[in-house]
Amino acid sequence: MKHWILSVLVLILVVLPTAWAAGPVNVNTASAAELSQLSNIGPAKAAAIVAHREANGPFRSLQDLTHVTGIGERTVEMNLDFIHFE
């Protein structure tokens, strides 16, 4: 029971405020610093998104993000409400 309560508190205190504070992020124009505000995106993944975008052009869909090394379906799902392309 204590483990479950601790998990809920971590979600409330750490994960949700980070996602809410980030607001919508345009993955085609955001800097690595802005991208790193998304859930499960740290500095290395953010830099990989920027590098992929510079090498391959703009992202056109959420599925395109999964072509970036380190970005999987779960990471995309976690940020559905916070990613846009325009």
C-alpha positions as CSV (number, residue, x, y, z in Angstrom):
1,M,0.0,0.0,0.0
2,K,2.8,2.4,0.9
3,H,4.5,1.8,-2.5
4,W,1.2,2.6,-4.4
5,I,0.8,5.8,-2.4
6,L,4.4,6.8,-3.0
7,S,3.9,6.2,-6.7
8,V,0.8,8.4,-6.8
9,L,2.6,11.2,-5.0
10,V,5.5,11.1,-7.4
11,L,3.1,11.3,-10.3
12,I,1.3,14.3,-8.8
13,L,4.4,16.2,-7.6
14,V,6.9,15.5,-10.3
15,V,5.5,14.3,-13.6
16,L,2.2,16.2,-14.0
17,P,3.5,19.7,-13.1
18,T,6.4,19.3,-15.6
19,A,4.0,18.3,-18.4
20,W,1.5,21.2,-17.5
21,A,4.3,23.7,-17.3
22,A,5.7,22.8,-20.7
23,G,2.6,23.7,-22.6
24,P,2.4,22.9,-26.3
25,V,5.8,22.5,-28.0
26,N,6.3,22.8,-31.8
27,V,8.8,20.0,-32.5
28,N,9.7,21.7,-35.7
29,T,10.9,25.0,-34.2
30,A,11.6,24.3,-30.5
31,S,15.1,24.4,-29.1
32,A,16.6,21.5,-27.3
33,A,15.9,23.3,-24.0
34,E,12.2,23.7,-24.9
35,L,12.0,20.0,-26.0
36,S,13.6,18.8,-22.8
37,Q,10.6,20.2,-20.8
38,L,8.4,17.4,-22.3
39,S,7.9,14.2,-20.3
40,N,10.6,11.6,-20.6
41,I,12.7,13.9,-22.8
42,G,16.0,14.9,-21.3
43,P,18.8,16.9,-22.8
44,A,20.2,14.0,-24.9
45,K,16.9,13.1,-26.4
46,A,16.1,16.7,-27.0
47,A,19.4,17.2,-28.8
48,A,18.7,14.0,-30.9
49,I,15.3,15.5,-31.9
50,V,16.9,18.7,-33.1
51,A,19.7,16.9,-34.9
52,H,17.2,14.6,-36.7
53,R,15.1,17.6,-37.7
54,E,18.1,19.4,-39.0
55,A,19.3,16.4,-41.0
56,N,15.9,15.2,-42.3
57,G,13.6,18.2,-42.4
58,P,10.5,18.9,-40.4
59,F,8.5,16.2,-38.6
60,R,5.1,15.7,-40.2
61,S,3.5,13.3,-37.8
62,L,3.8,11.9,-34.3
63,Q,5.1,8.7,-36.0
64,D,8.0,10.6,-37.5
65,L,9.3,11.2,-33.9
66,T,9.8,7.5,-33.4
67,H,12.5,7.6,-36.0
68,V,14.7,9.6,-33.6
69,T,17.0,7.4,-31.6
70,G,15.7,7.0,-28.1
71,I,12.2,8.1,-28.8
72,G,9.6,5.4,-28.8
73,E,5.9,5.0,-28.9
74,R,5.6,5.4,-25.2
75,T,7.4,8.7,-25.1
76,V,5.2,10.0,-27.9
77,E,2.1,8.8,-26.1
78,M,3.1,10.5,-22.9
79,N,3.4,13.8,-24.8
80,L,0.4,13.6,-27.2
81,D,-1.3,16.7,-25.7
82,F,2.0,18.8,-25.6
83,I,3.4,18.2,-29.1
84,H,2.3,20.0,-32.3
85,F,3.9,20.5,-35.7
86,E,2.7,24.0,-36.8
